[in-house]
Amino acid sequence: MMLRTAAGRRAVATAAAAVSLTLALTACSGTTKDSAGSGGAKAAGSAKADPDAPLKKGLKIAFLPKQINNPYEKIVDEAGIEAAKEYGGTGKEVGPSDANASSQVSYINTLIQQRQDAILLAANDPNAVCGPLKQAMKKDIKVVAYDSDTAKDCRQLFINQASSEEIGRSLVQHLGKQIGYKGKVAILSATQNATNQNTWIEFMKEELKLPAYKEMELVKVAYGDDADQKSFQQTQGLMQAYPDLKGIISPTTVGIAAAARYLSDSSYKGKVVLNGLGTPNQMRKYVKDGTVEQFSLWNPEELGYLGSYAAAALASGQISGAEGEKFKAGKLGEYTIGKDGEVILGEPTVFDSGNIDTFDF
C-alpha cells in the first residue's frame, strides 16, 4: 500500500531544503578527534561507489529497533525483512525490551560477532551507541539509522521518515487550528534522549514562537518512555496538574494511543484535543468514538522497505553514503542521498474519519 506516489517521494527525497535530524548533536563520548572521523558520513564522501554494481545475493541484514515490543517498529522491521527477500538477502529483528539509552549496545556487539552485512538501527540515544557502531563500520559492516538518528559520524545513512521541520511544525499547526489558537498545551514524548522526538519538539517550540500562537502556552513536556502504561499515567498526570489543558501533542505511536485510551474514558473526552503521530489500526476506534479528530504518520512499511534497500545498496557498493548519490529502492523507485547521508521517505499523511478506513497498518 502506498501513501504517496513514487514521483512524489522522489521530489521530496531530492529537495535541497531537507532538514537533517542531526541538529546540535555532539561528538560521541570516549572517542578522539581522529577516531570520530574514521567512519560514517565524514568518510562516506571519500569512499568509491559503483552505481552500476548489482545488489549482492545472500546479504545478511539486521534491524535493531528502539525496543522489540514496539508495535510501530515491528511494522517497519517486518517490511524491511520482507524486502530483503526480494533482492536475495535475509533479514532479522533483534533488540531490547526497554528503550533505555544503552540497551542496544550489547545487541550491536553481538551483530558484529555474527558478521552481519548491515545493521539498521533506530537509536534510543544519539551517542550511547556510537562506540560499537564505529567498530562495526571498521569491520566493513554497513550502518543505517532509521526513524531516530545517531550522531552523524556513527553511521553511513539516515533514513528519515519525513522532513523533521515539517513534522514538528505541522503538528503544532494542526493542534492550533483545532483549539482556536488559544489555551494551554502539553507534549507527551517518548524518552528524553530520543533524537527524532527532541528534534521535532524543537521545531514545535519554534513554531509556537510565531505571532499566530501568542495565546497558546506550552506548559509541559512529559515523557512516557514509549511504554504504554507510563504514557497513560503521564497523560493522567498532565490532566491532574493542568485541568484546563486544551490540547496534547504526542509525536510517538505508543504515547498517542495511551493518551487516547485515557481520554476516551475520562471527563476530558471531547474537551481536550489530542494530536500527534499514530498508526491507523491503533487509533481507528478513538477516531470513531470522537476522542481524536485527526493524527499523522507516514507509511511505516515503506520506511522499513526503503531502509532495507538502502542497506543493500551500501553493502553492494552501489553507494557510499555521499551526498548526491542515487539508488533504486525496489517498487518505491529512485532516491537521492541528501546532506549528512540523509534520505527522506516522503510527506506524512493526515488521518481522520474520512480516510482512516482506507488504511490497514
C-alpha positions in Angstrom: 0.0 0.0 0.0 1.4 3.4 -1.0 0.7 6.7 0.8 2.4 8.8 -1.9 3.4 8.2 -5.5 7.0 7.3 -6.3 7.4 10.6 -8.1 6.2 12.5 -5.0 8.6 10.7 -2.8 11.5 11.3 -5.2 10.6 15.0 -5.3 10.8 15.1 -1.5 13.9 12.9 -1.4 15.8 15.4 -3.6 14.6 18.6 -2.0 17.5 20.8 -1.3 15.8 22.2 1.8 15.6 18.8 3.5 16.3 19.3 7.2 18.7 16.9 8.9 17.7 15.2 12.1 21.2 15.6 13.4 20.9 19.2 14.6 23.0 20.1 17.6 24.4 16.5 18.1 27.8 16.4 19.7 30.6 14.0 19.0 30.4 10.6 20.6 31.8 10.3 24.1 35.0 8.3 24.6 36.4 8.9 21.1 39.3 11.0 20.0 39.1 13.5 17.1 40.8 11.1 14.8 38.7 8.1 15.7 35.5 10.1 15.5 36.1 10.7 11.8 37.1 7.1 11.0 33.6 6.1 9.7 30.1 7.3 8.9 29.1 10.3 7.0 32.6 12.0 7.1 34.3 9.1 5.5 31.4 8.3 3.1 32.3 11.1 0.6 35.8 9.7 0.1 34.7 6.1 -0.5 34.4 4.8 -4.0 31.0 3.7 -5.2 29.9 1.9 -8.4 26.2 2.8 -9.2 26.1 0.1 -11.8 27.1 -2.7 -9.3 24.4 -5.3 -8.9 22.9 -6.0 -5.5 24.8 -8.8 -3.9 23.0 -12.1 -3.2 22.9 -13.6 0.3 23.3 -10.3 2.2 22.5 -10.5 5.9 20.9 -7.5 7.4 19.6 -7.0 11.0 17.1 -4.5 12.3 17.6 -3.1 15.8 14.6 -1.1 16.9 14.3 1.1 20.0 12.5 -1.8 21.7 11.5 -5.1 20.4 7.8 -4.9 21.5 7.1 -1.5 19.9 4.1 -2.2 17.5 5.1 0.6 15.1 8.7 -0.5 14.8 7.6 -4.1 14.4 5.8 -3.0 11.2 8.9 -1.1 10.0 11.2 -4.1 10.6 9.0 -6.8 9.2 8.6 -4.8 6.0 12.4 -4.4 5.8 12.9 -8.1 6.3 10.4 -8.9 3.6 12.2 -6.5 1.3 15.4 -8.4 1.8 13.8 -11.5 0.3 13.2 -9.5 -2.9 16.9 -9.0 -3.5 18.0 -12.4 -2.3 19.1 -11.5 1.2 18.0 -12.5 4.7 16.9 -10.2 7.5 16.0 -10.4 11.1 15.0 -8.3 14.1 16.7 -8.2 17.4 16.6 -5.7 20.3 15.9 -4.9 23.9 12.5 -4.9 25.7 13.1 -1.4 27.1 14.1 1.9 25.5 17.0 2.9 27.8 19.9 4.8 26.2 22.4 1.9 26.5 20.1 -1.1 26.0 21.0 -1.5 22.3 24.8 -1.7 22.8 25.1 -5.5 23.6 22.9 -6.3 20.6 25.2 -4.3 18.3 28.2 -6.2 19.7 26.5 -9.5 19.0 25.6 -8.5 15.4 29.3 -7.6 14.8 30.4 -11.0 16.0 27.8 -12.6 13.7 29.3 -10.6 10.8 26.1 -9.1 9.5 26.5 -7.2 6.2 24.4 -4.3 7.5 22.9 -3.1 10.8 19.8 -0.9 10.7 19.2 0.9 14.0 16.6 3.2 15.4 18.6 4.9 18.1 17.4 5.4 21.7 20.2 7.8 22.3 22.3 9.5 19.6 25.7 8.9 21.3 25.3 5.8 23.5 25.5 3.5 20.5 28.4 5.3 18.8 31.3 3.2 20.1 30.1 -0.2 18.9 28.7 1.2 15.6 32.1 2.6 14.7 33.6 -0.8 15.5 31.1 -2.3 13.1 32.0 0.1 10.3 35.7 -0.6 10.8 34.8 -4.2 10.1 33.0 -3.2 6.9 29.6 -3.7 8.3 27.3 -1.0 6.9 25.3 1.1 9.4 22.0 2.7 8.5 20.0 4.6 11.1 16.2 4.9 10.6 13.4 6.6 12.4 15.7 8.0 15.1 19.2 9.1 14.1 22.6 8.5 15.7 25.3 11.1 15.7 26.1 11.5 12.0 29.6 10.1 12.1 28.3 6.9 13.7 26.5 5.6 10.5 26.6 5.9 6.8 23.0 6.7 6.1 19.9 8.0 8.0 16.5 7.1 6.6 14.3 9.9 7.7 10.5 9.3 7.5 9.8 13.0 6.5 11.4 16.4 6.9 11.9 16.9 10.6 10.8 20.6 10.4 7.6 19.7 8.5 6.7 17.1 11.1 7.3 19.3 14.1 5.7 22.5 12.7 2.7 20.7 11.2 1.7 19.1 14.5 1.5 22.5 16.1 -0.3 23.9 13.1 -3.0 21.2 13.3 -3.4 21.5 17.0 -3.6 25.3 16.9 -6.4 25.2 14.3 -8.3 22.6 16.4 -8.2 24.7 19.6 -8.7 28.1 18.0 -5.1 29.1 18.8 -5.9 29.6 22.5 -5.1 27.8 25.7 -2.5 25.6 27.4 -1.0 22.7 25.6 1.4 19.9 26.5 3.7 17.4 24.7 3.8 13.7 25.6 7.1 12.4 24.2 8.9 9.1 24.3 12.3 9.0 26.0 14.2 12.2 27.0 17.2 11.2 24.7 15.3 10.1 21.6 16.8 12.0 18.7 13.8 12.2 16.5 11.4 13.3 19.3 13.7 16.0 20.5 14.3 17.4 17.1 10.5 17.5 16.4 9.9 19.2 19.7 12.5 21.9 19.0 10.6 22.7 15.8 7.3 22.6 17.7 8.7 25.2 20.1 10.0 27.3 17.1 6.5 27.2 15.6 4.9 28.3 18.9 7.0 31.5 18.9 5.2 32.8 15.8 2.5 35.5 16.4 -0.3 33.2 15.5 0.3 31.2 18.7 0.6 34.1 21.1 -2.4 32.9 23.1 -1.1 29.3 23.3 1.2 28.3 26.1 3.3 25.1 26.2 3.1 24.2 29.9 4.9 20.8 30.0 6.9 18.2 28.0 6.2 14.8 29.6 8.0 11.6 28.9 6.3 8.2 28.7 9.5 6.3 27.6 7.5 4.7 24.8 5.9 2.4 27.4 2.1 2.1 27.3 1.4 2.2 31.0 3.8 5.0 31.8 2.4 7.1 28.9 -1.1 6.5 30.2 0.0 7.6 33.6 1.8 10.7 32.2 -1.4 11.7 30.5 -3.3 11.3 33.7 -0.7 13.4 35.5 -0.9 16.1 32.9 -4.7 16.4 33.3 -4.4 16.5 37.1 -1.7 19.2 37.0 -3.4 21.2 34.3 -7.2 20.6 34.4 -7.7 23.5 32.0 -5.4 21.9 29.4 -6.7 22.4 25.8 -4.5 20.1 23.8 -1.8 17.4 23.8 0.6 16.6 21.1 2.2 13.1 21.3 4.7 12.5 18.5 5.0 8.8 19.3 2.7 6.0 18.4 2.9 4.4 21.8 2.2 7.7 23.5 -0.7 8.9 21.4 -2.5 5.5 21.8 -2.1 5.5 25.5 -3.2 9.1 25.8 -6.3 8.4 23.7 -7.1 5.4 25.9 -7.0 7.6 29.0 -9.0 10.5 27.4 -11.6 8.2 25.9 -12.7 7.0 29.3 -12.5 10.3 31.2 -14.5 13.5 31.6 -12.0 15.2 29.3 -13.1 13.3 26.2 -14.2 15.8 23.6 -12.8 18.7 25.6 -9.1 18.1 25.3 -7.7 17.8 21.7 -5.2 15.1 21.1 -3.0 15.1 18.0 0.3 13.5 17.1 1.8 10.5 15.3 0.0 7.2 15.3 -1.0 4.2 13.1 -4.5 3.9 11.7 -5.1 0.5 13.2 -4.3 1.5 16.8 -6.1 4.9 16.5 -9.2 3.9 14.5 -11.5 3.3 17.4 -10.5 6.6 19.0 -11.3 8.5 15.8 -14.7 6.8 15.5 -15.7 7.4 19.2 -14.8 11.1 18.9 -11.7 11.1 21.2 -9.4 12.1 18.4 -10.2 14.1 15.3 -7.0 13.6 13.4 -3.4 12.4 13.6 -0.5 12.0 11.2 2.1 9.4 10.1 4.0 8.1 7.1 3.7 4.5 5.9 6.0 2.5 8.3 6.1 -0.4 5.9 7.6 1.9 3.3 10.1 3.2 5.8 11.4 -0.3 6.5 11.3 -1.2 2.8 13.4 1.8 1.9 15.8 1.2 4.8 16.4 -2.4 3.7 17.2 -1.4 0.1 19.4 1.4 1.2 21.4 -1.0 3.4 21.7 -3.4 0.5 22.9 -0.7 -1.9 25.6 0.2 0.7 26.7 -3.3 1.2 26.8 -3.9 -2.5 29.0 -0.9 -3.2 26.4 1.0 -5.3 26.6 3.9 -2.9 28.9 5.1 -0.1 26.5 7.5 1.7 27.8 10.6 -0.1 25.5 13.5 -0.9 24.1 13.3 -4.4 24.4 9.6 -4.9 21.3 7.8 -6.2 20.0 4.3 -5.6 16.8 2.3 -6.5 14.6 1.1 -3.7 12.6 -1.6 -5.5 8.9 -0.6 -6.0 9.5 2.8 -4.3 11.7 4.0 -7.1 14.8 6.1 -7.1 16.1 8.1 -4.1 18.9 10.6 -3.8 21.1 11.0 -0.7 21.0 14.4 0.8 23.2 16.3 3.2 24.9 14.3 6.0 23.8 11.0 4.5 20.1 11.7 4.9 17.4 10.0 2.8 13.8 11.3 3.2 11.0 8.8 2.6 8.3 11.4 1.8 5.5 13.5 3.2 3.4 12.4 6.2 -0.3 11.7 5.7 -3.1 13.1 7.9 -5.7 10.5 9.0 -9.2 11.4 10.0 -12.7 9.9 9.9 -12.9 10.5 6.2 -9.9 8.3 5.2 -8.9 6.1 8.1 -10.8 3.0 6.9 -8.8 3.0 3.7 -5.6 2.2 5.5 -4.6 -1.1 7.2 -1.3 -0.9 9.2 
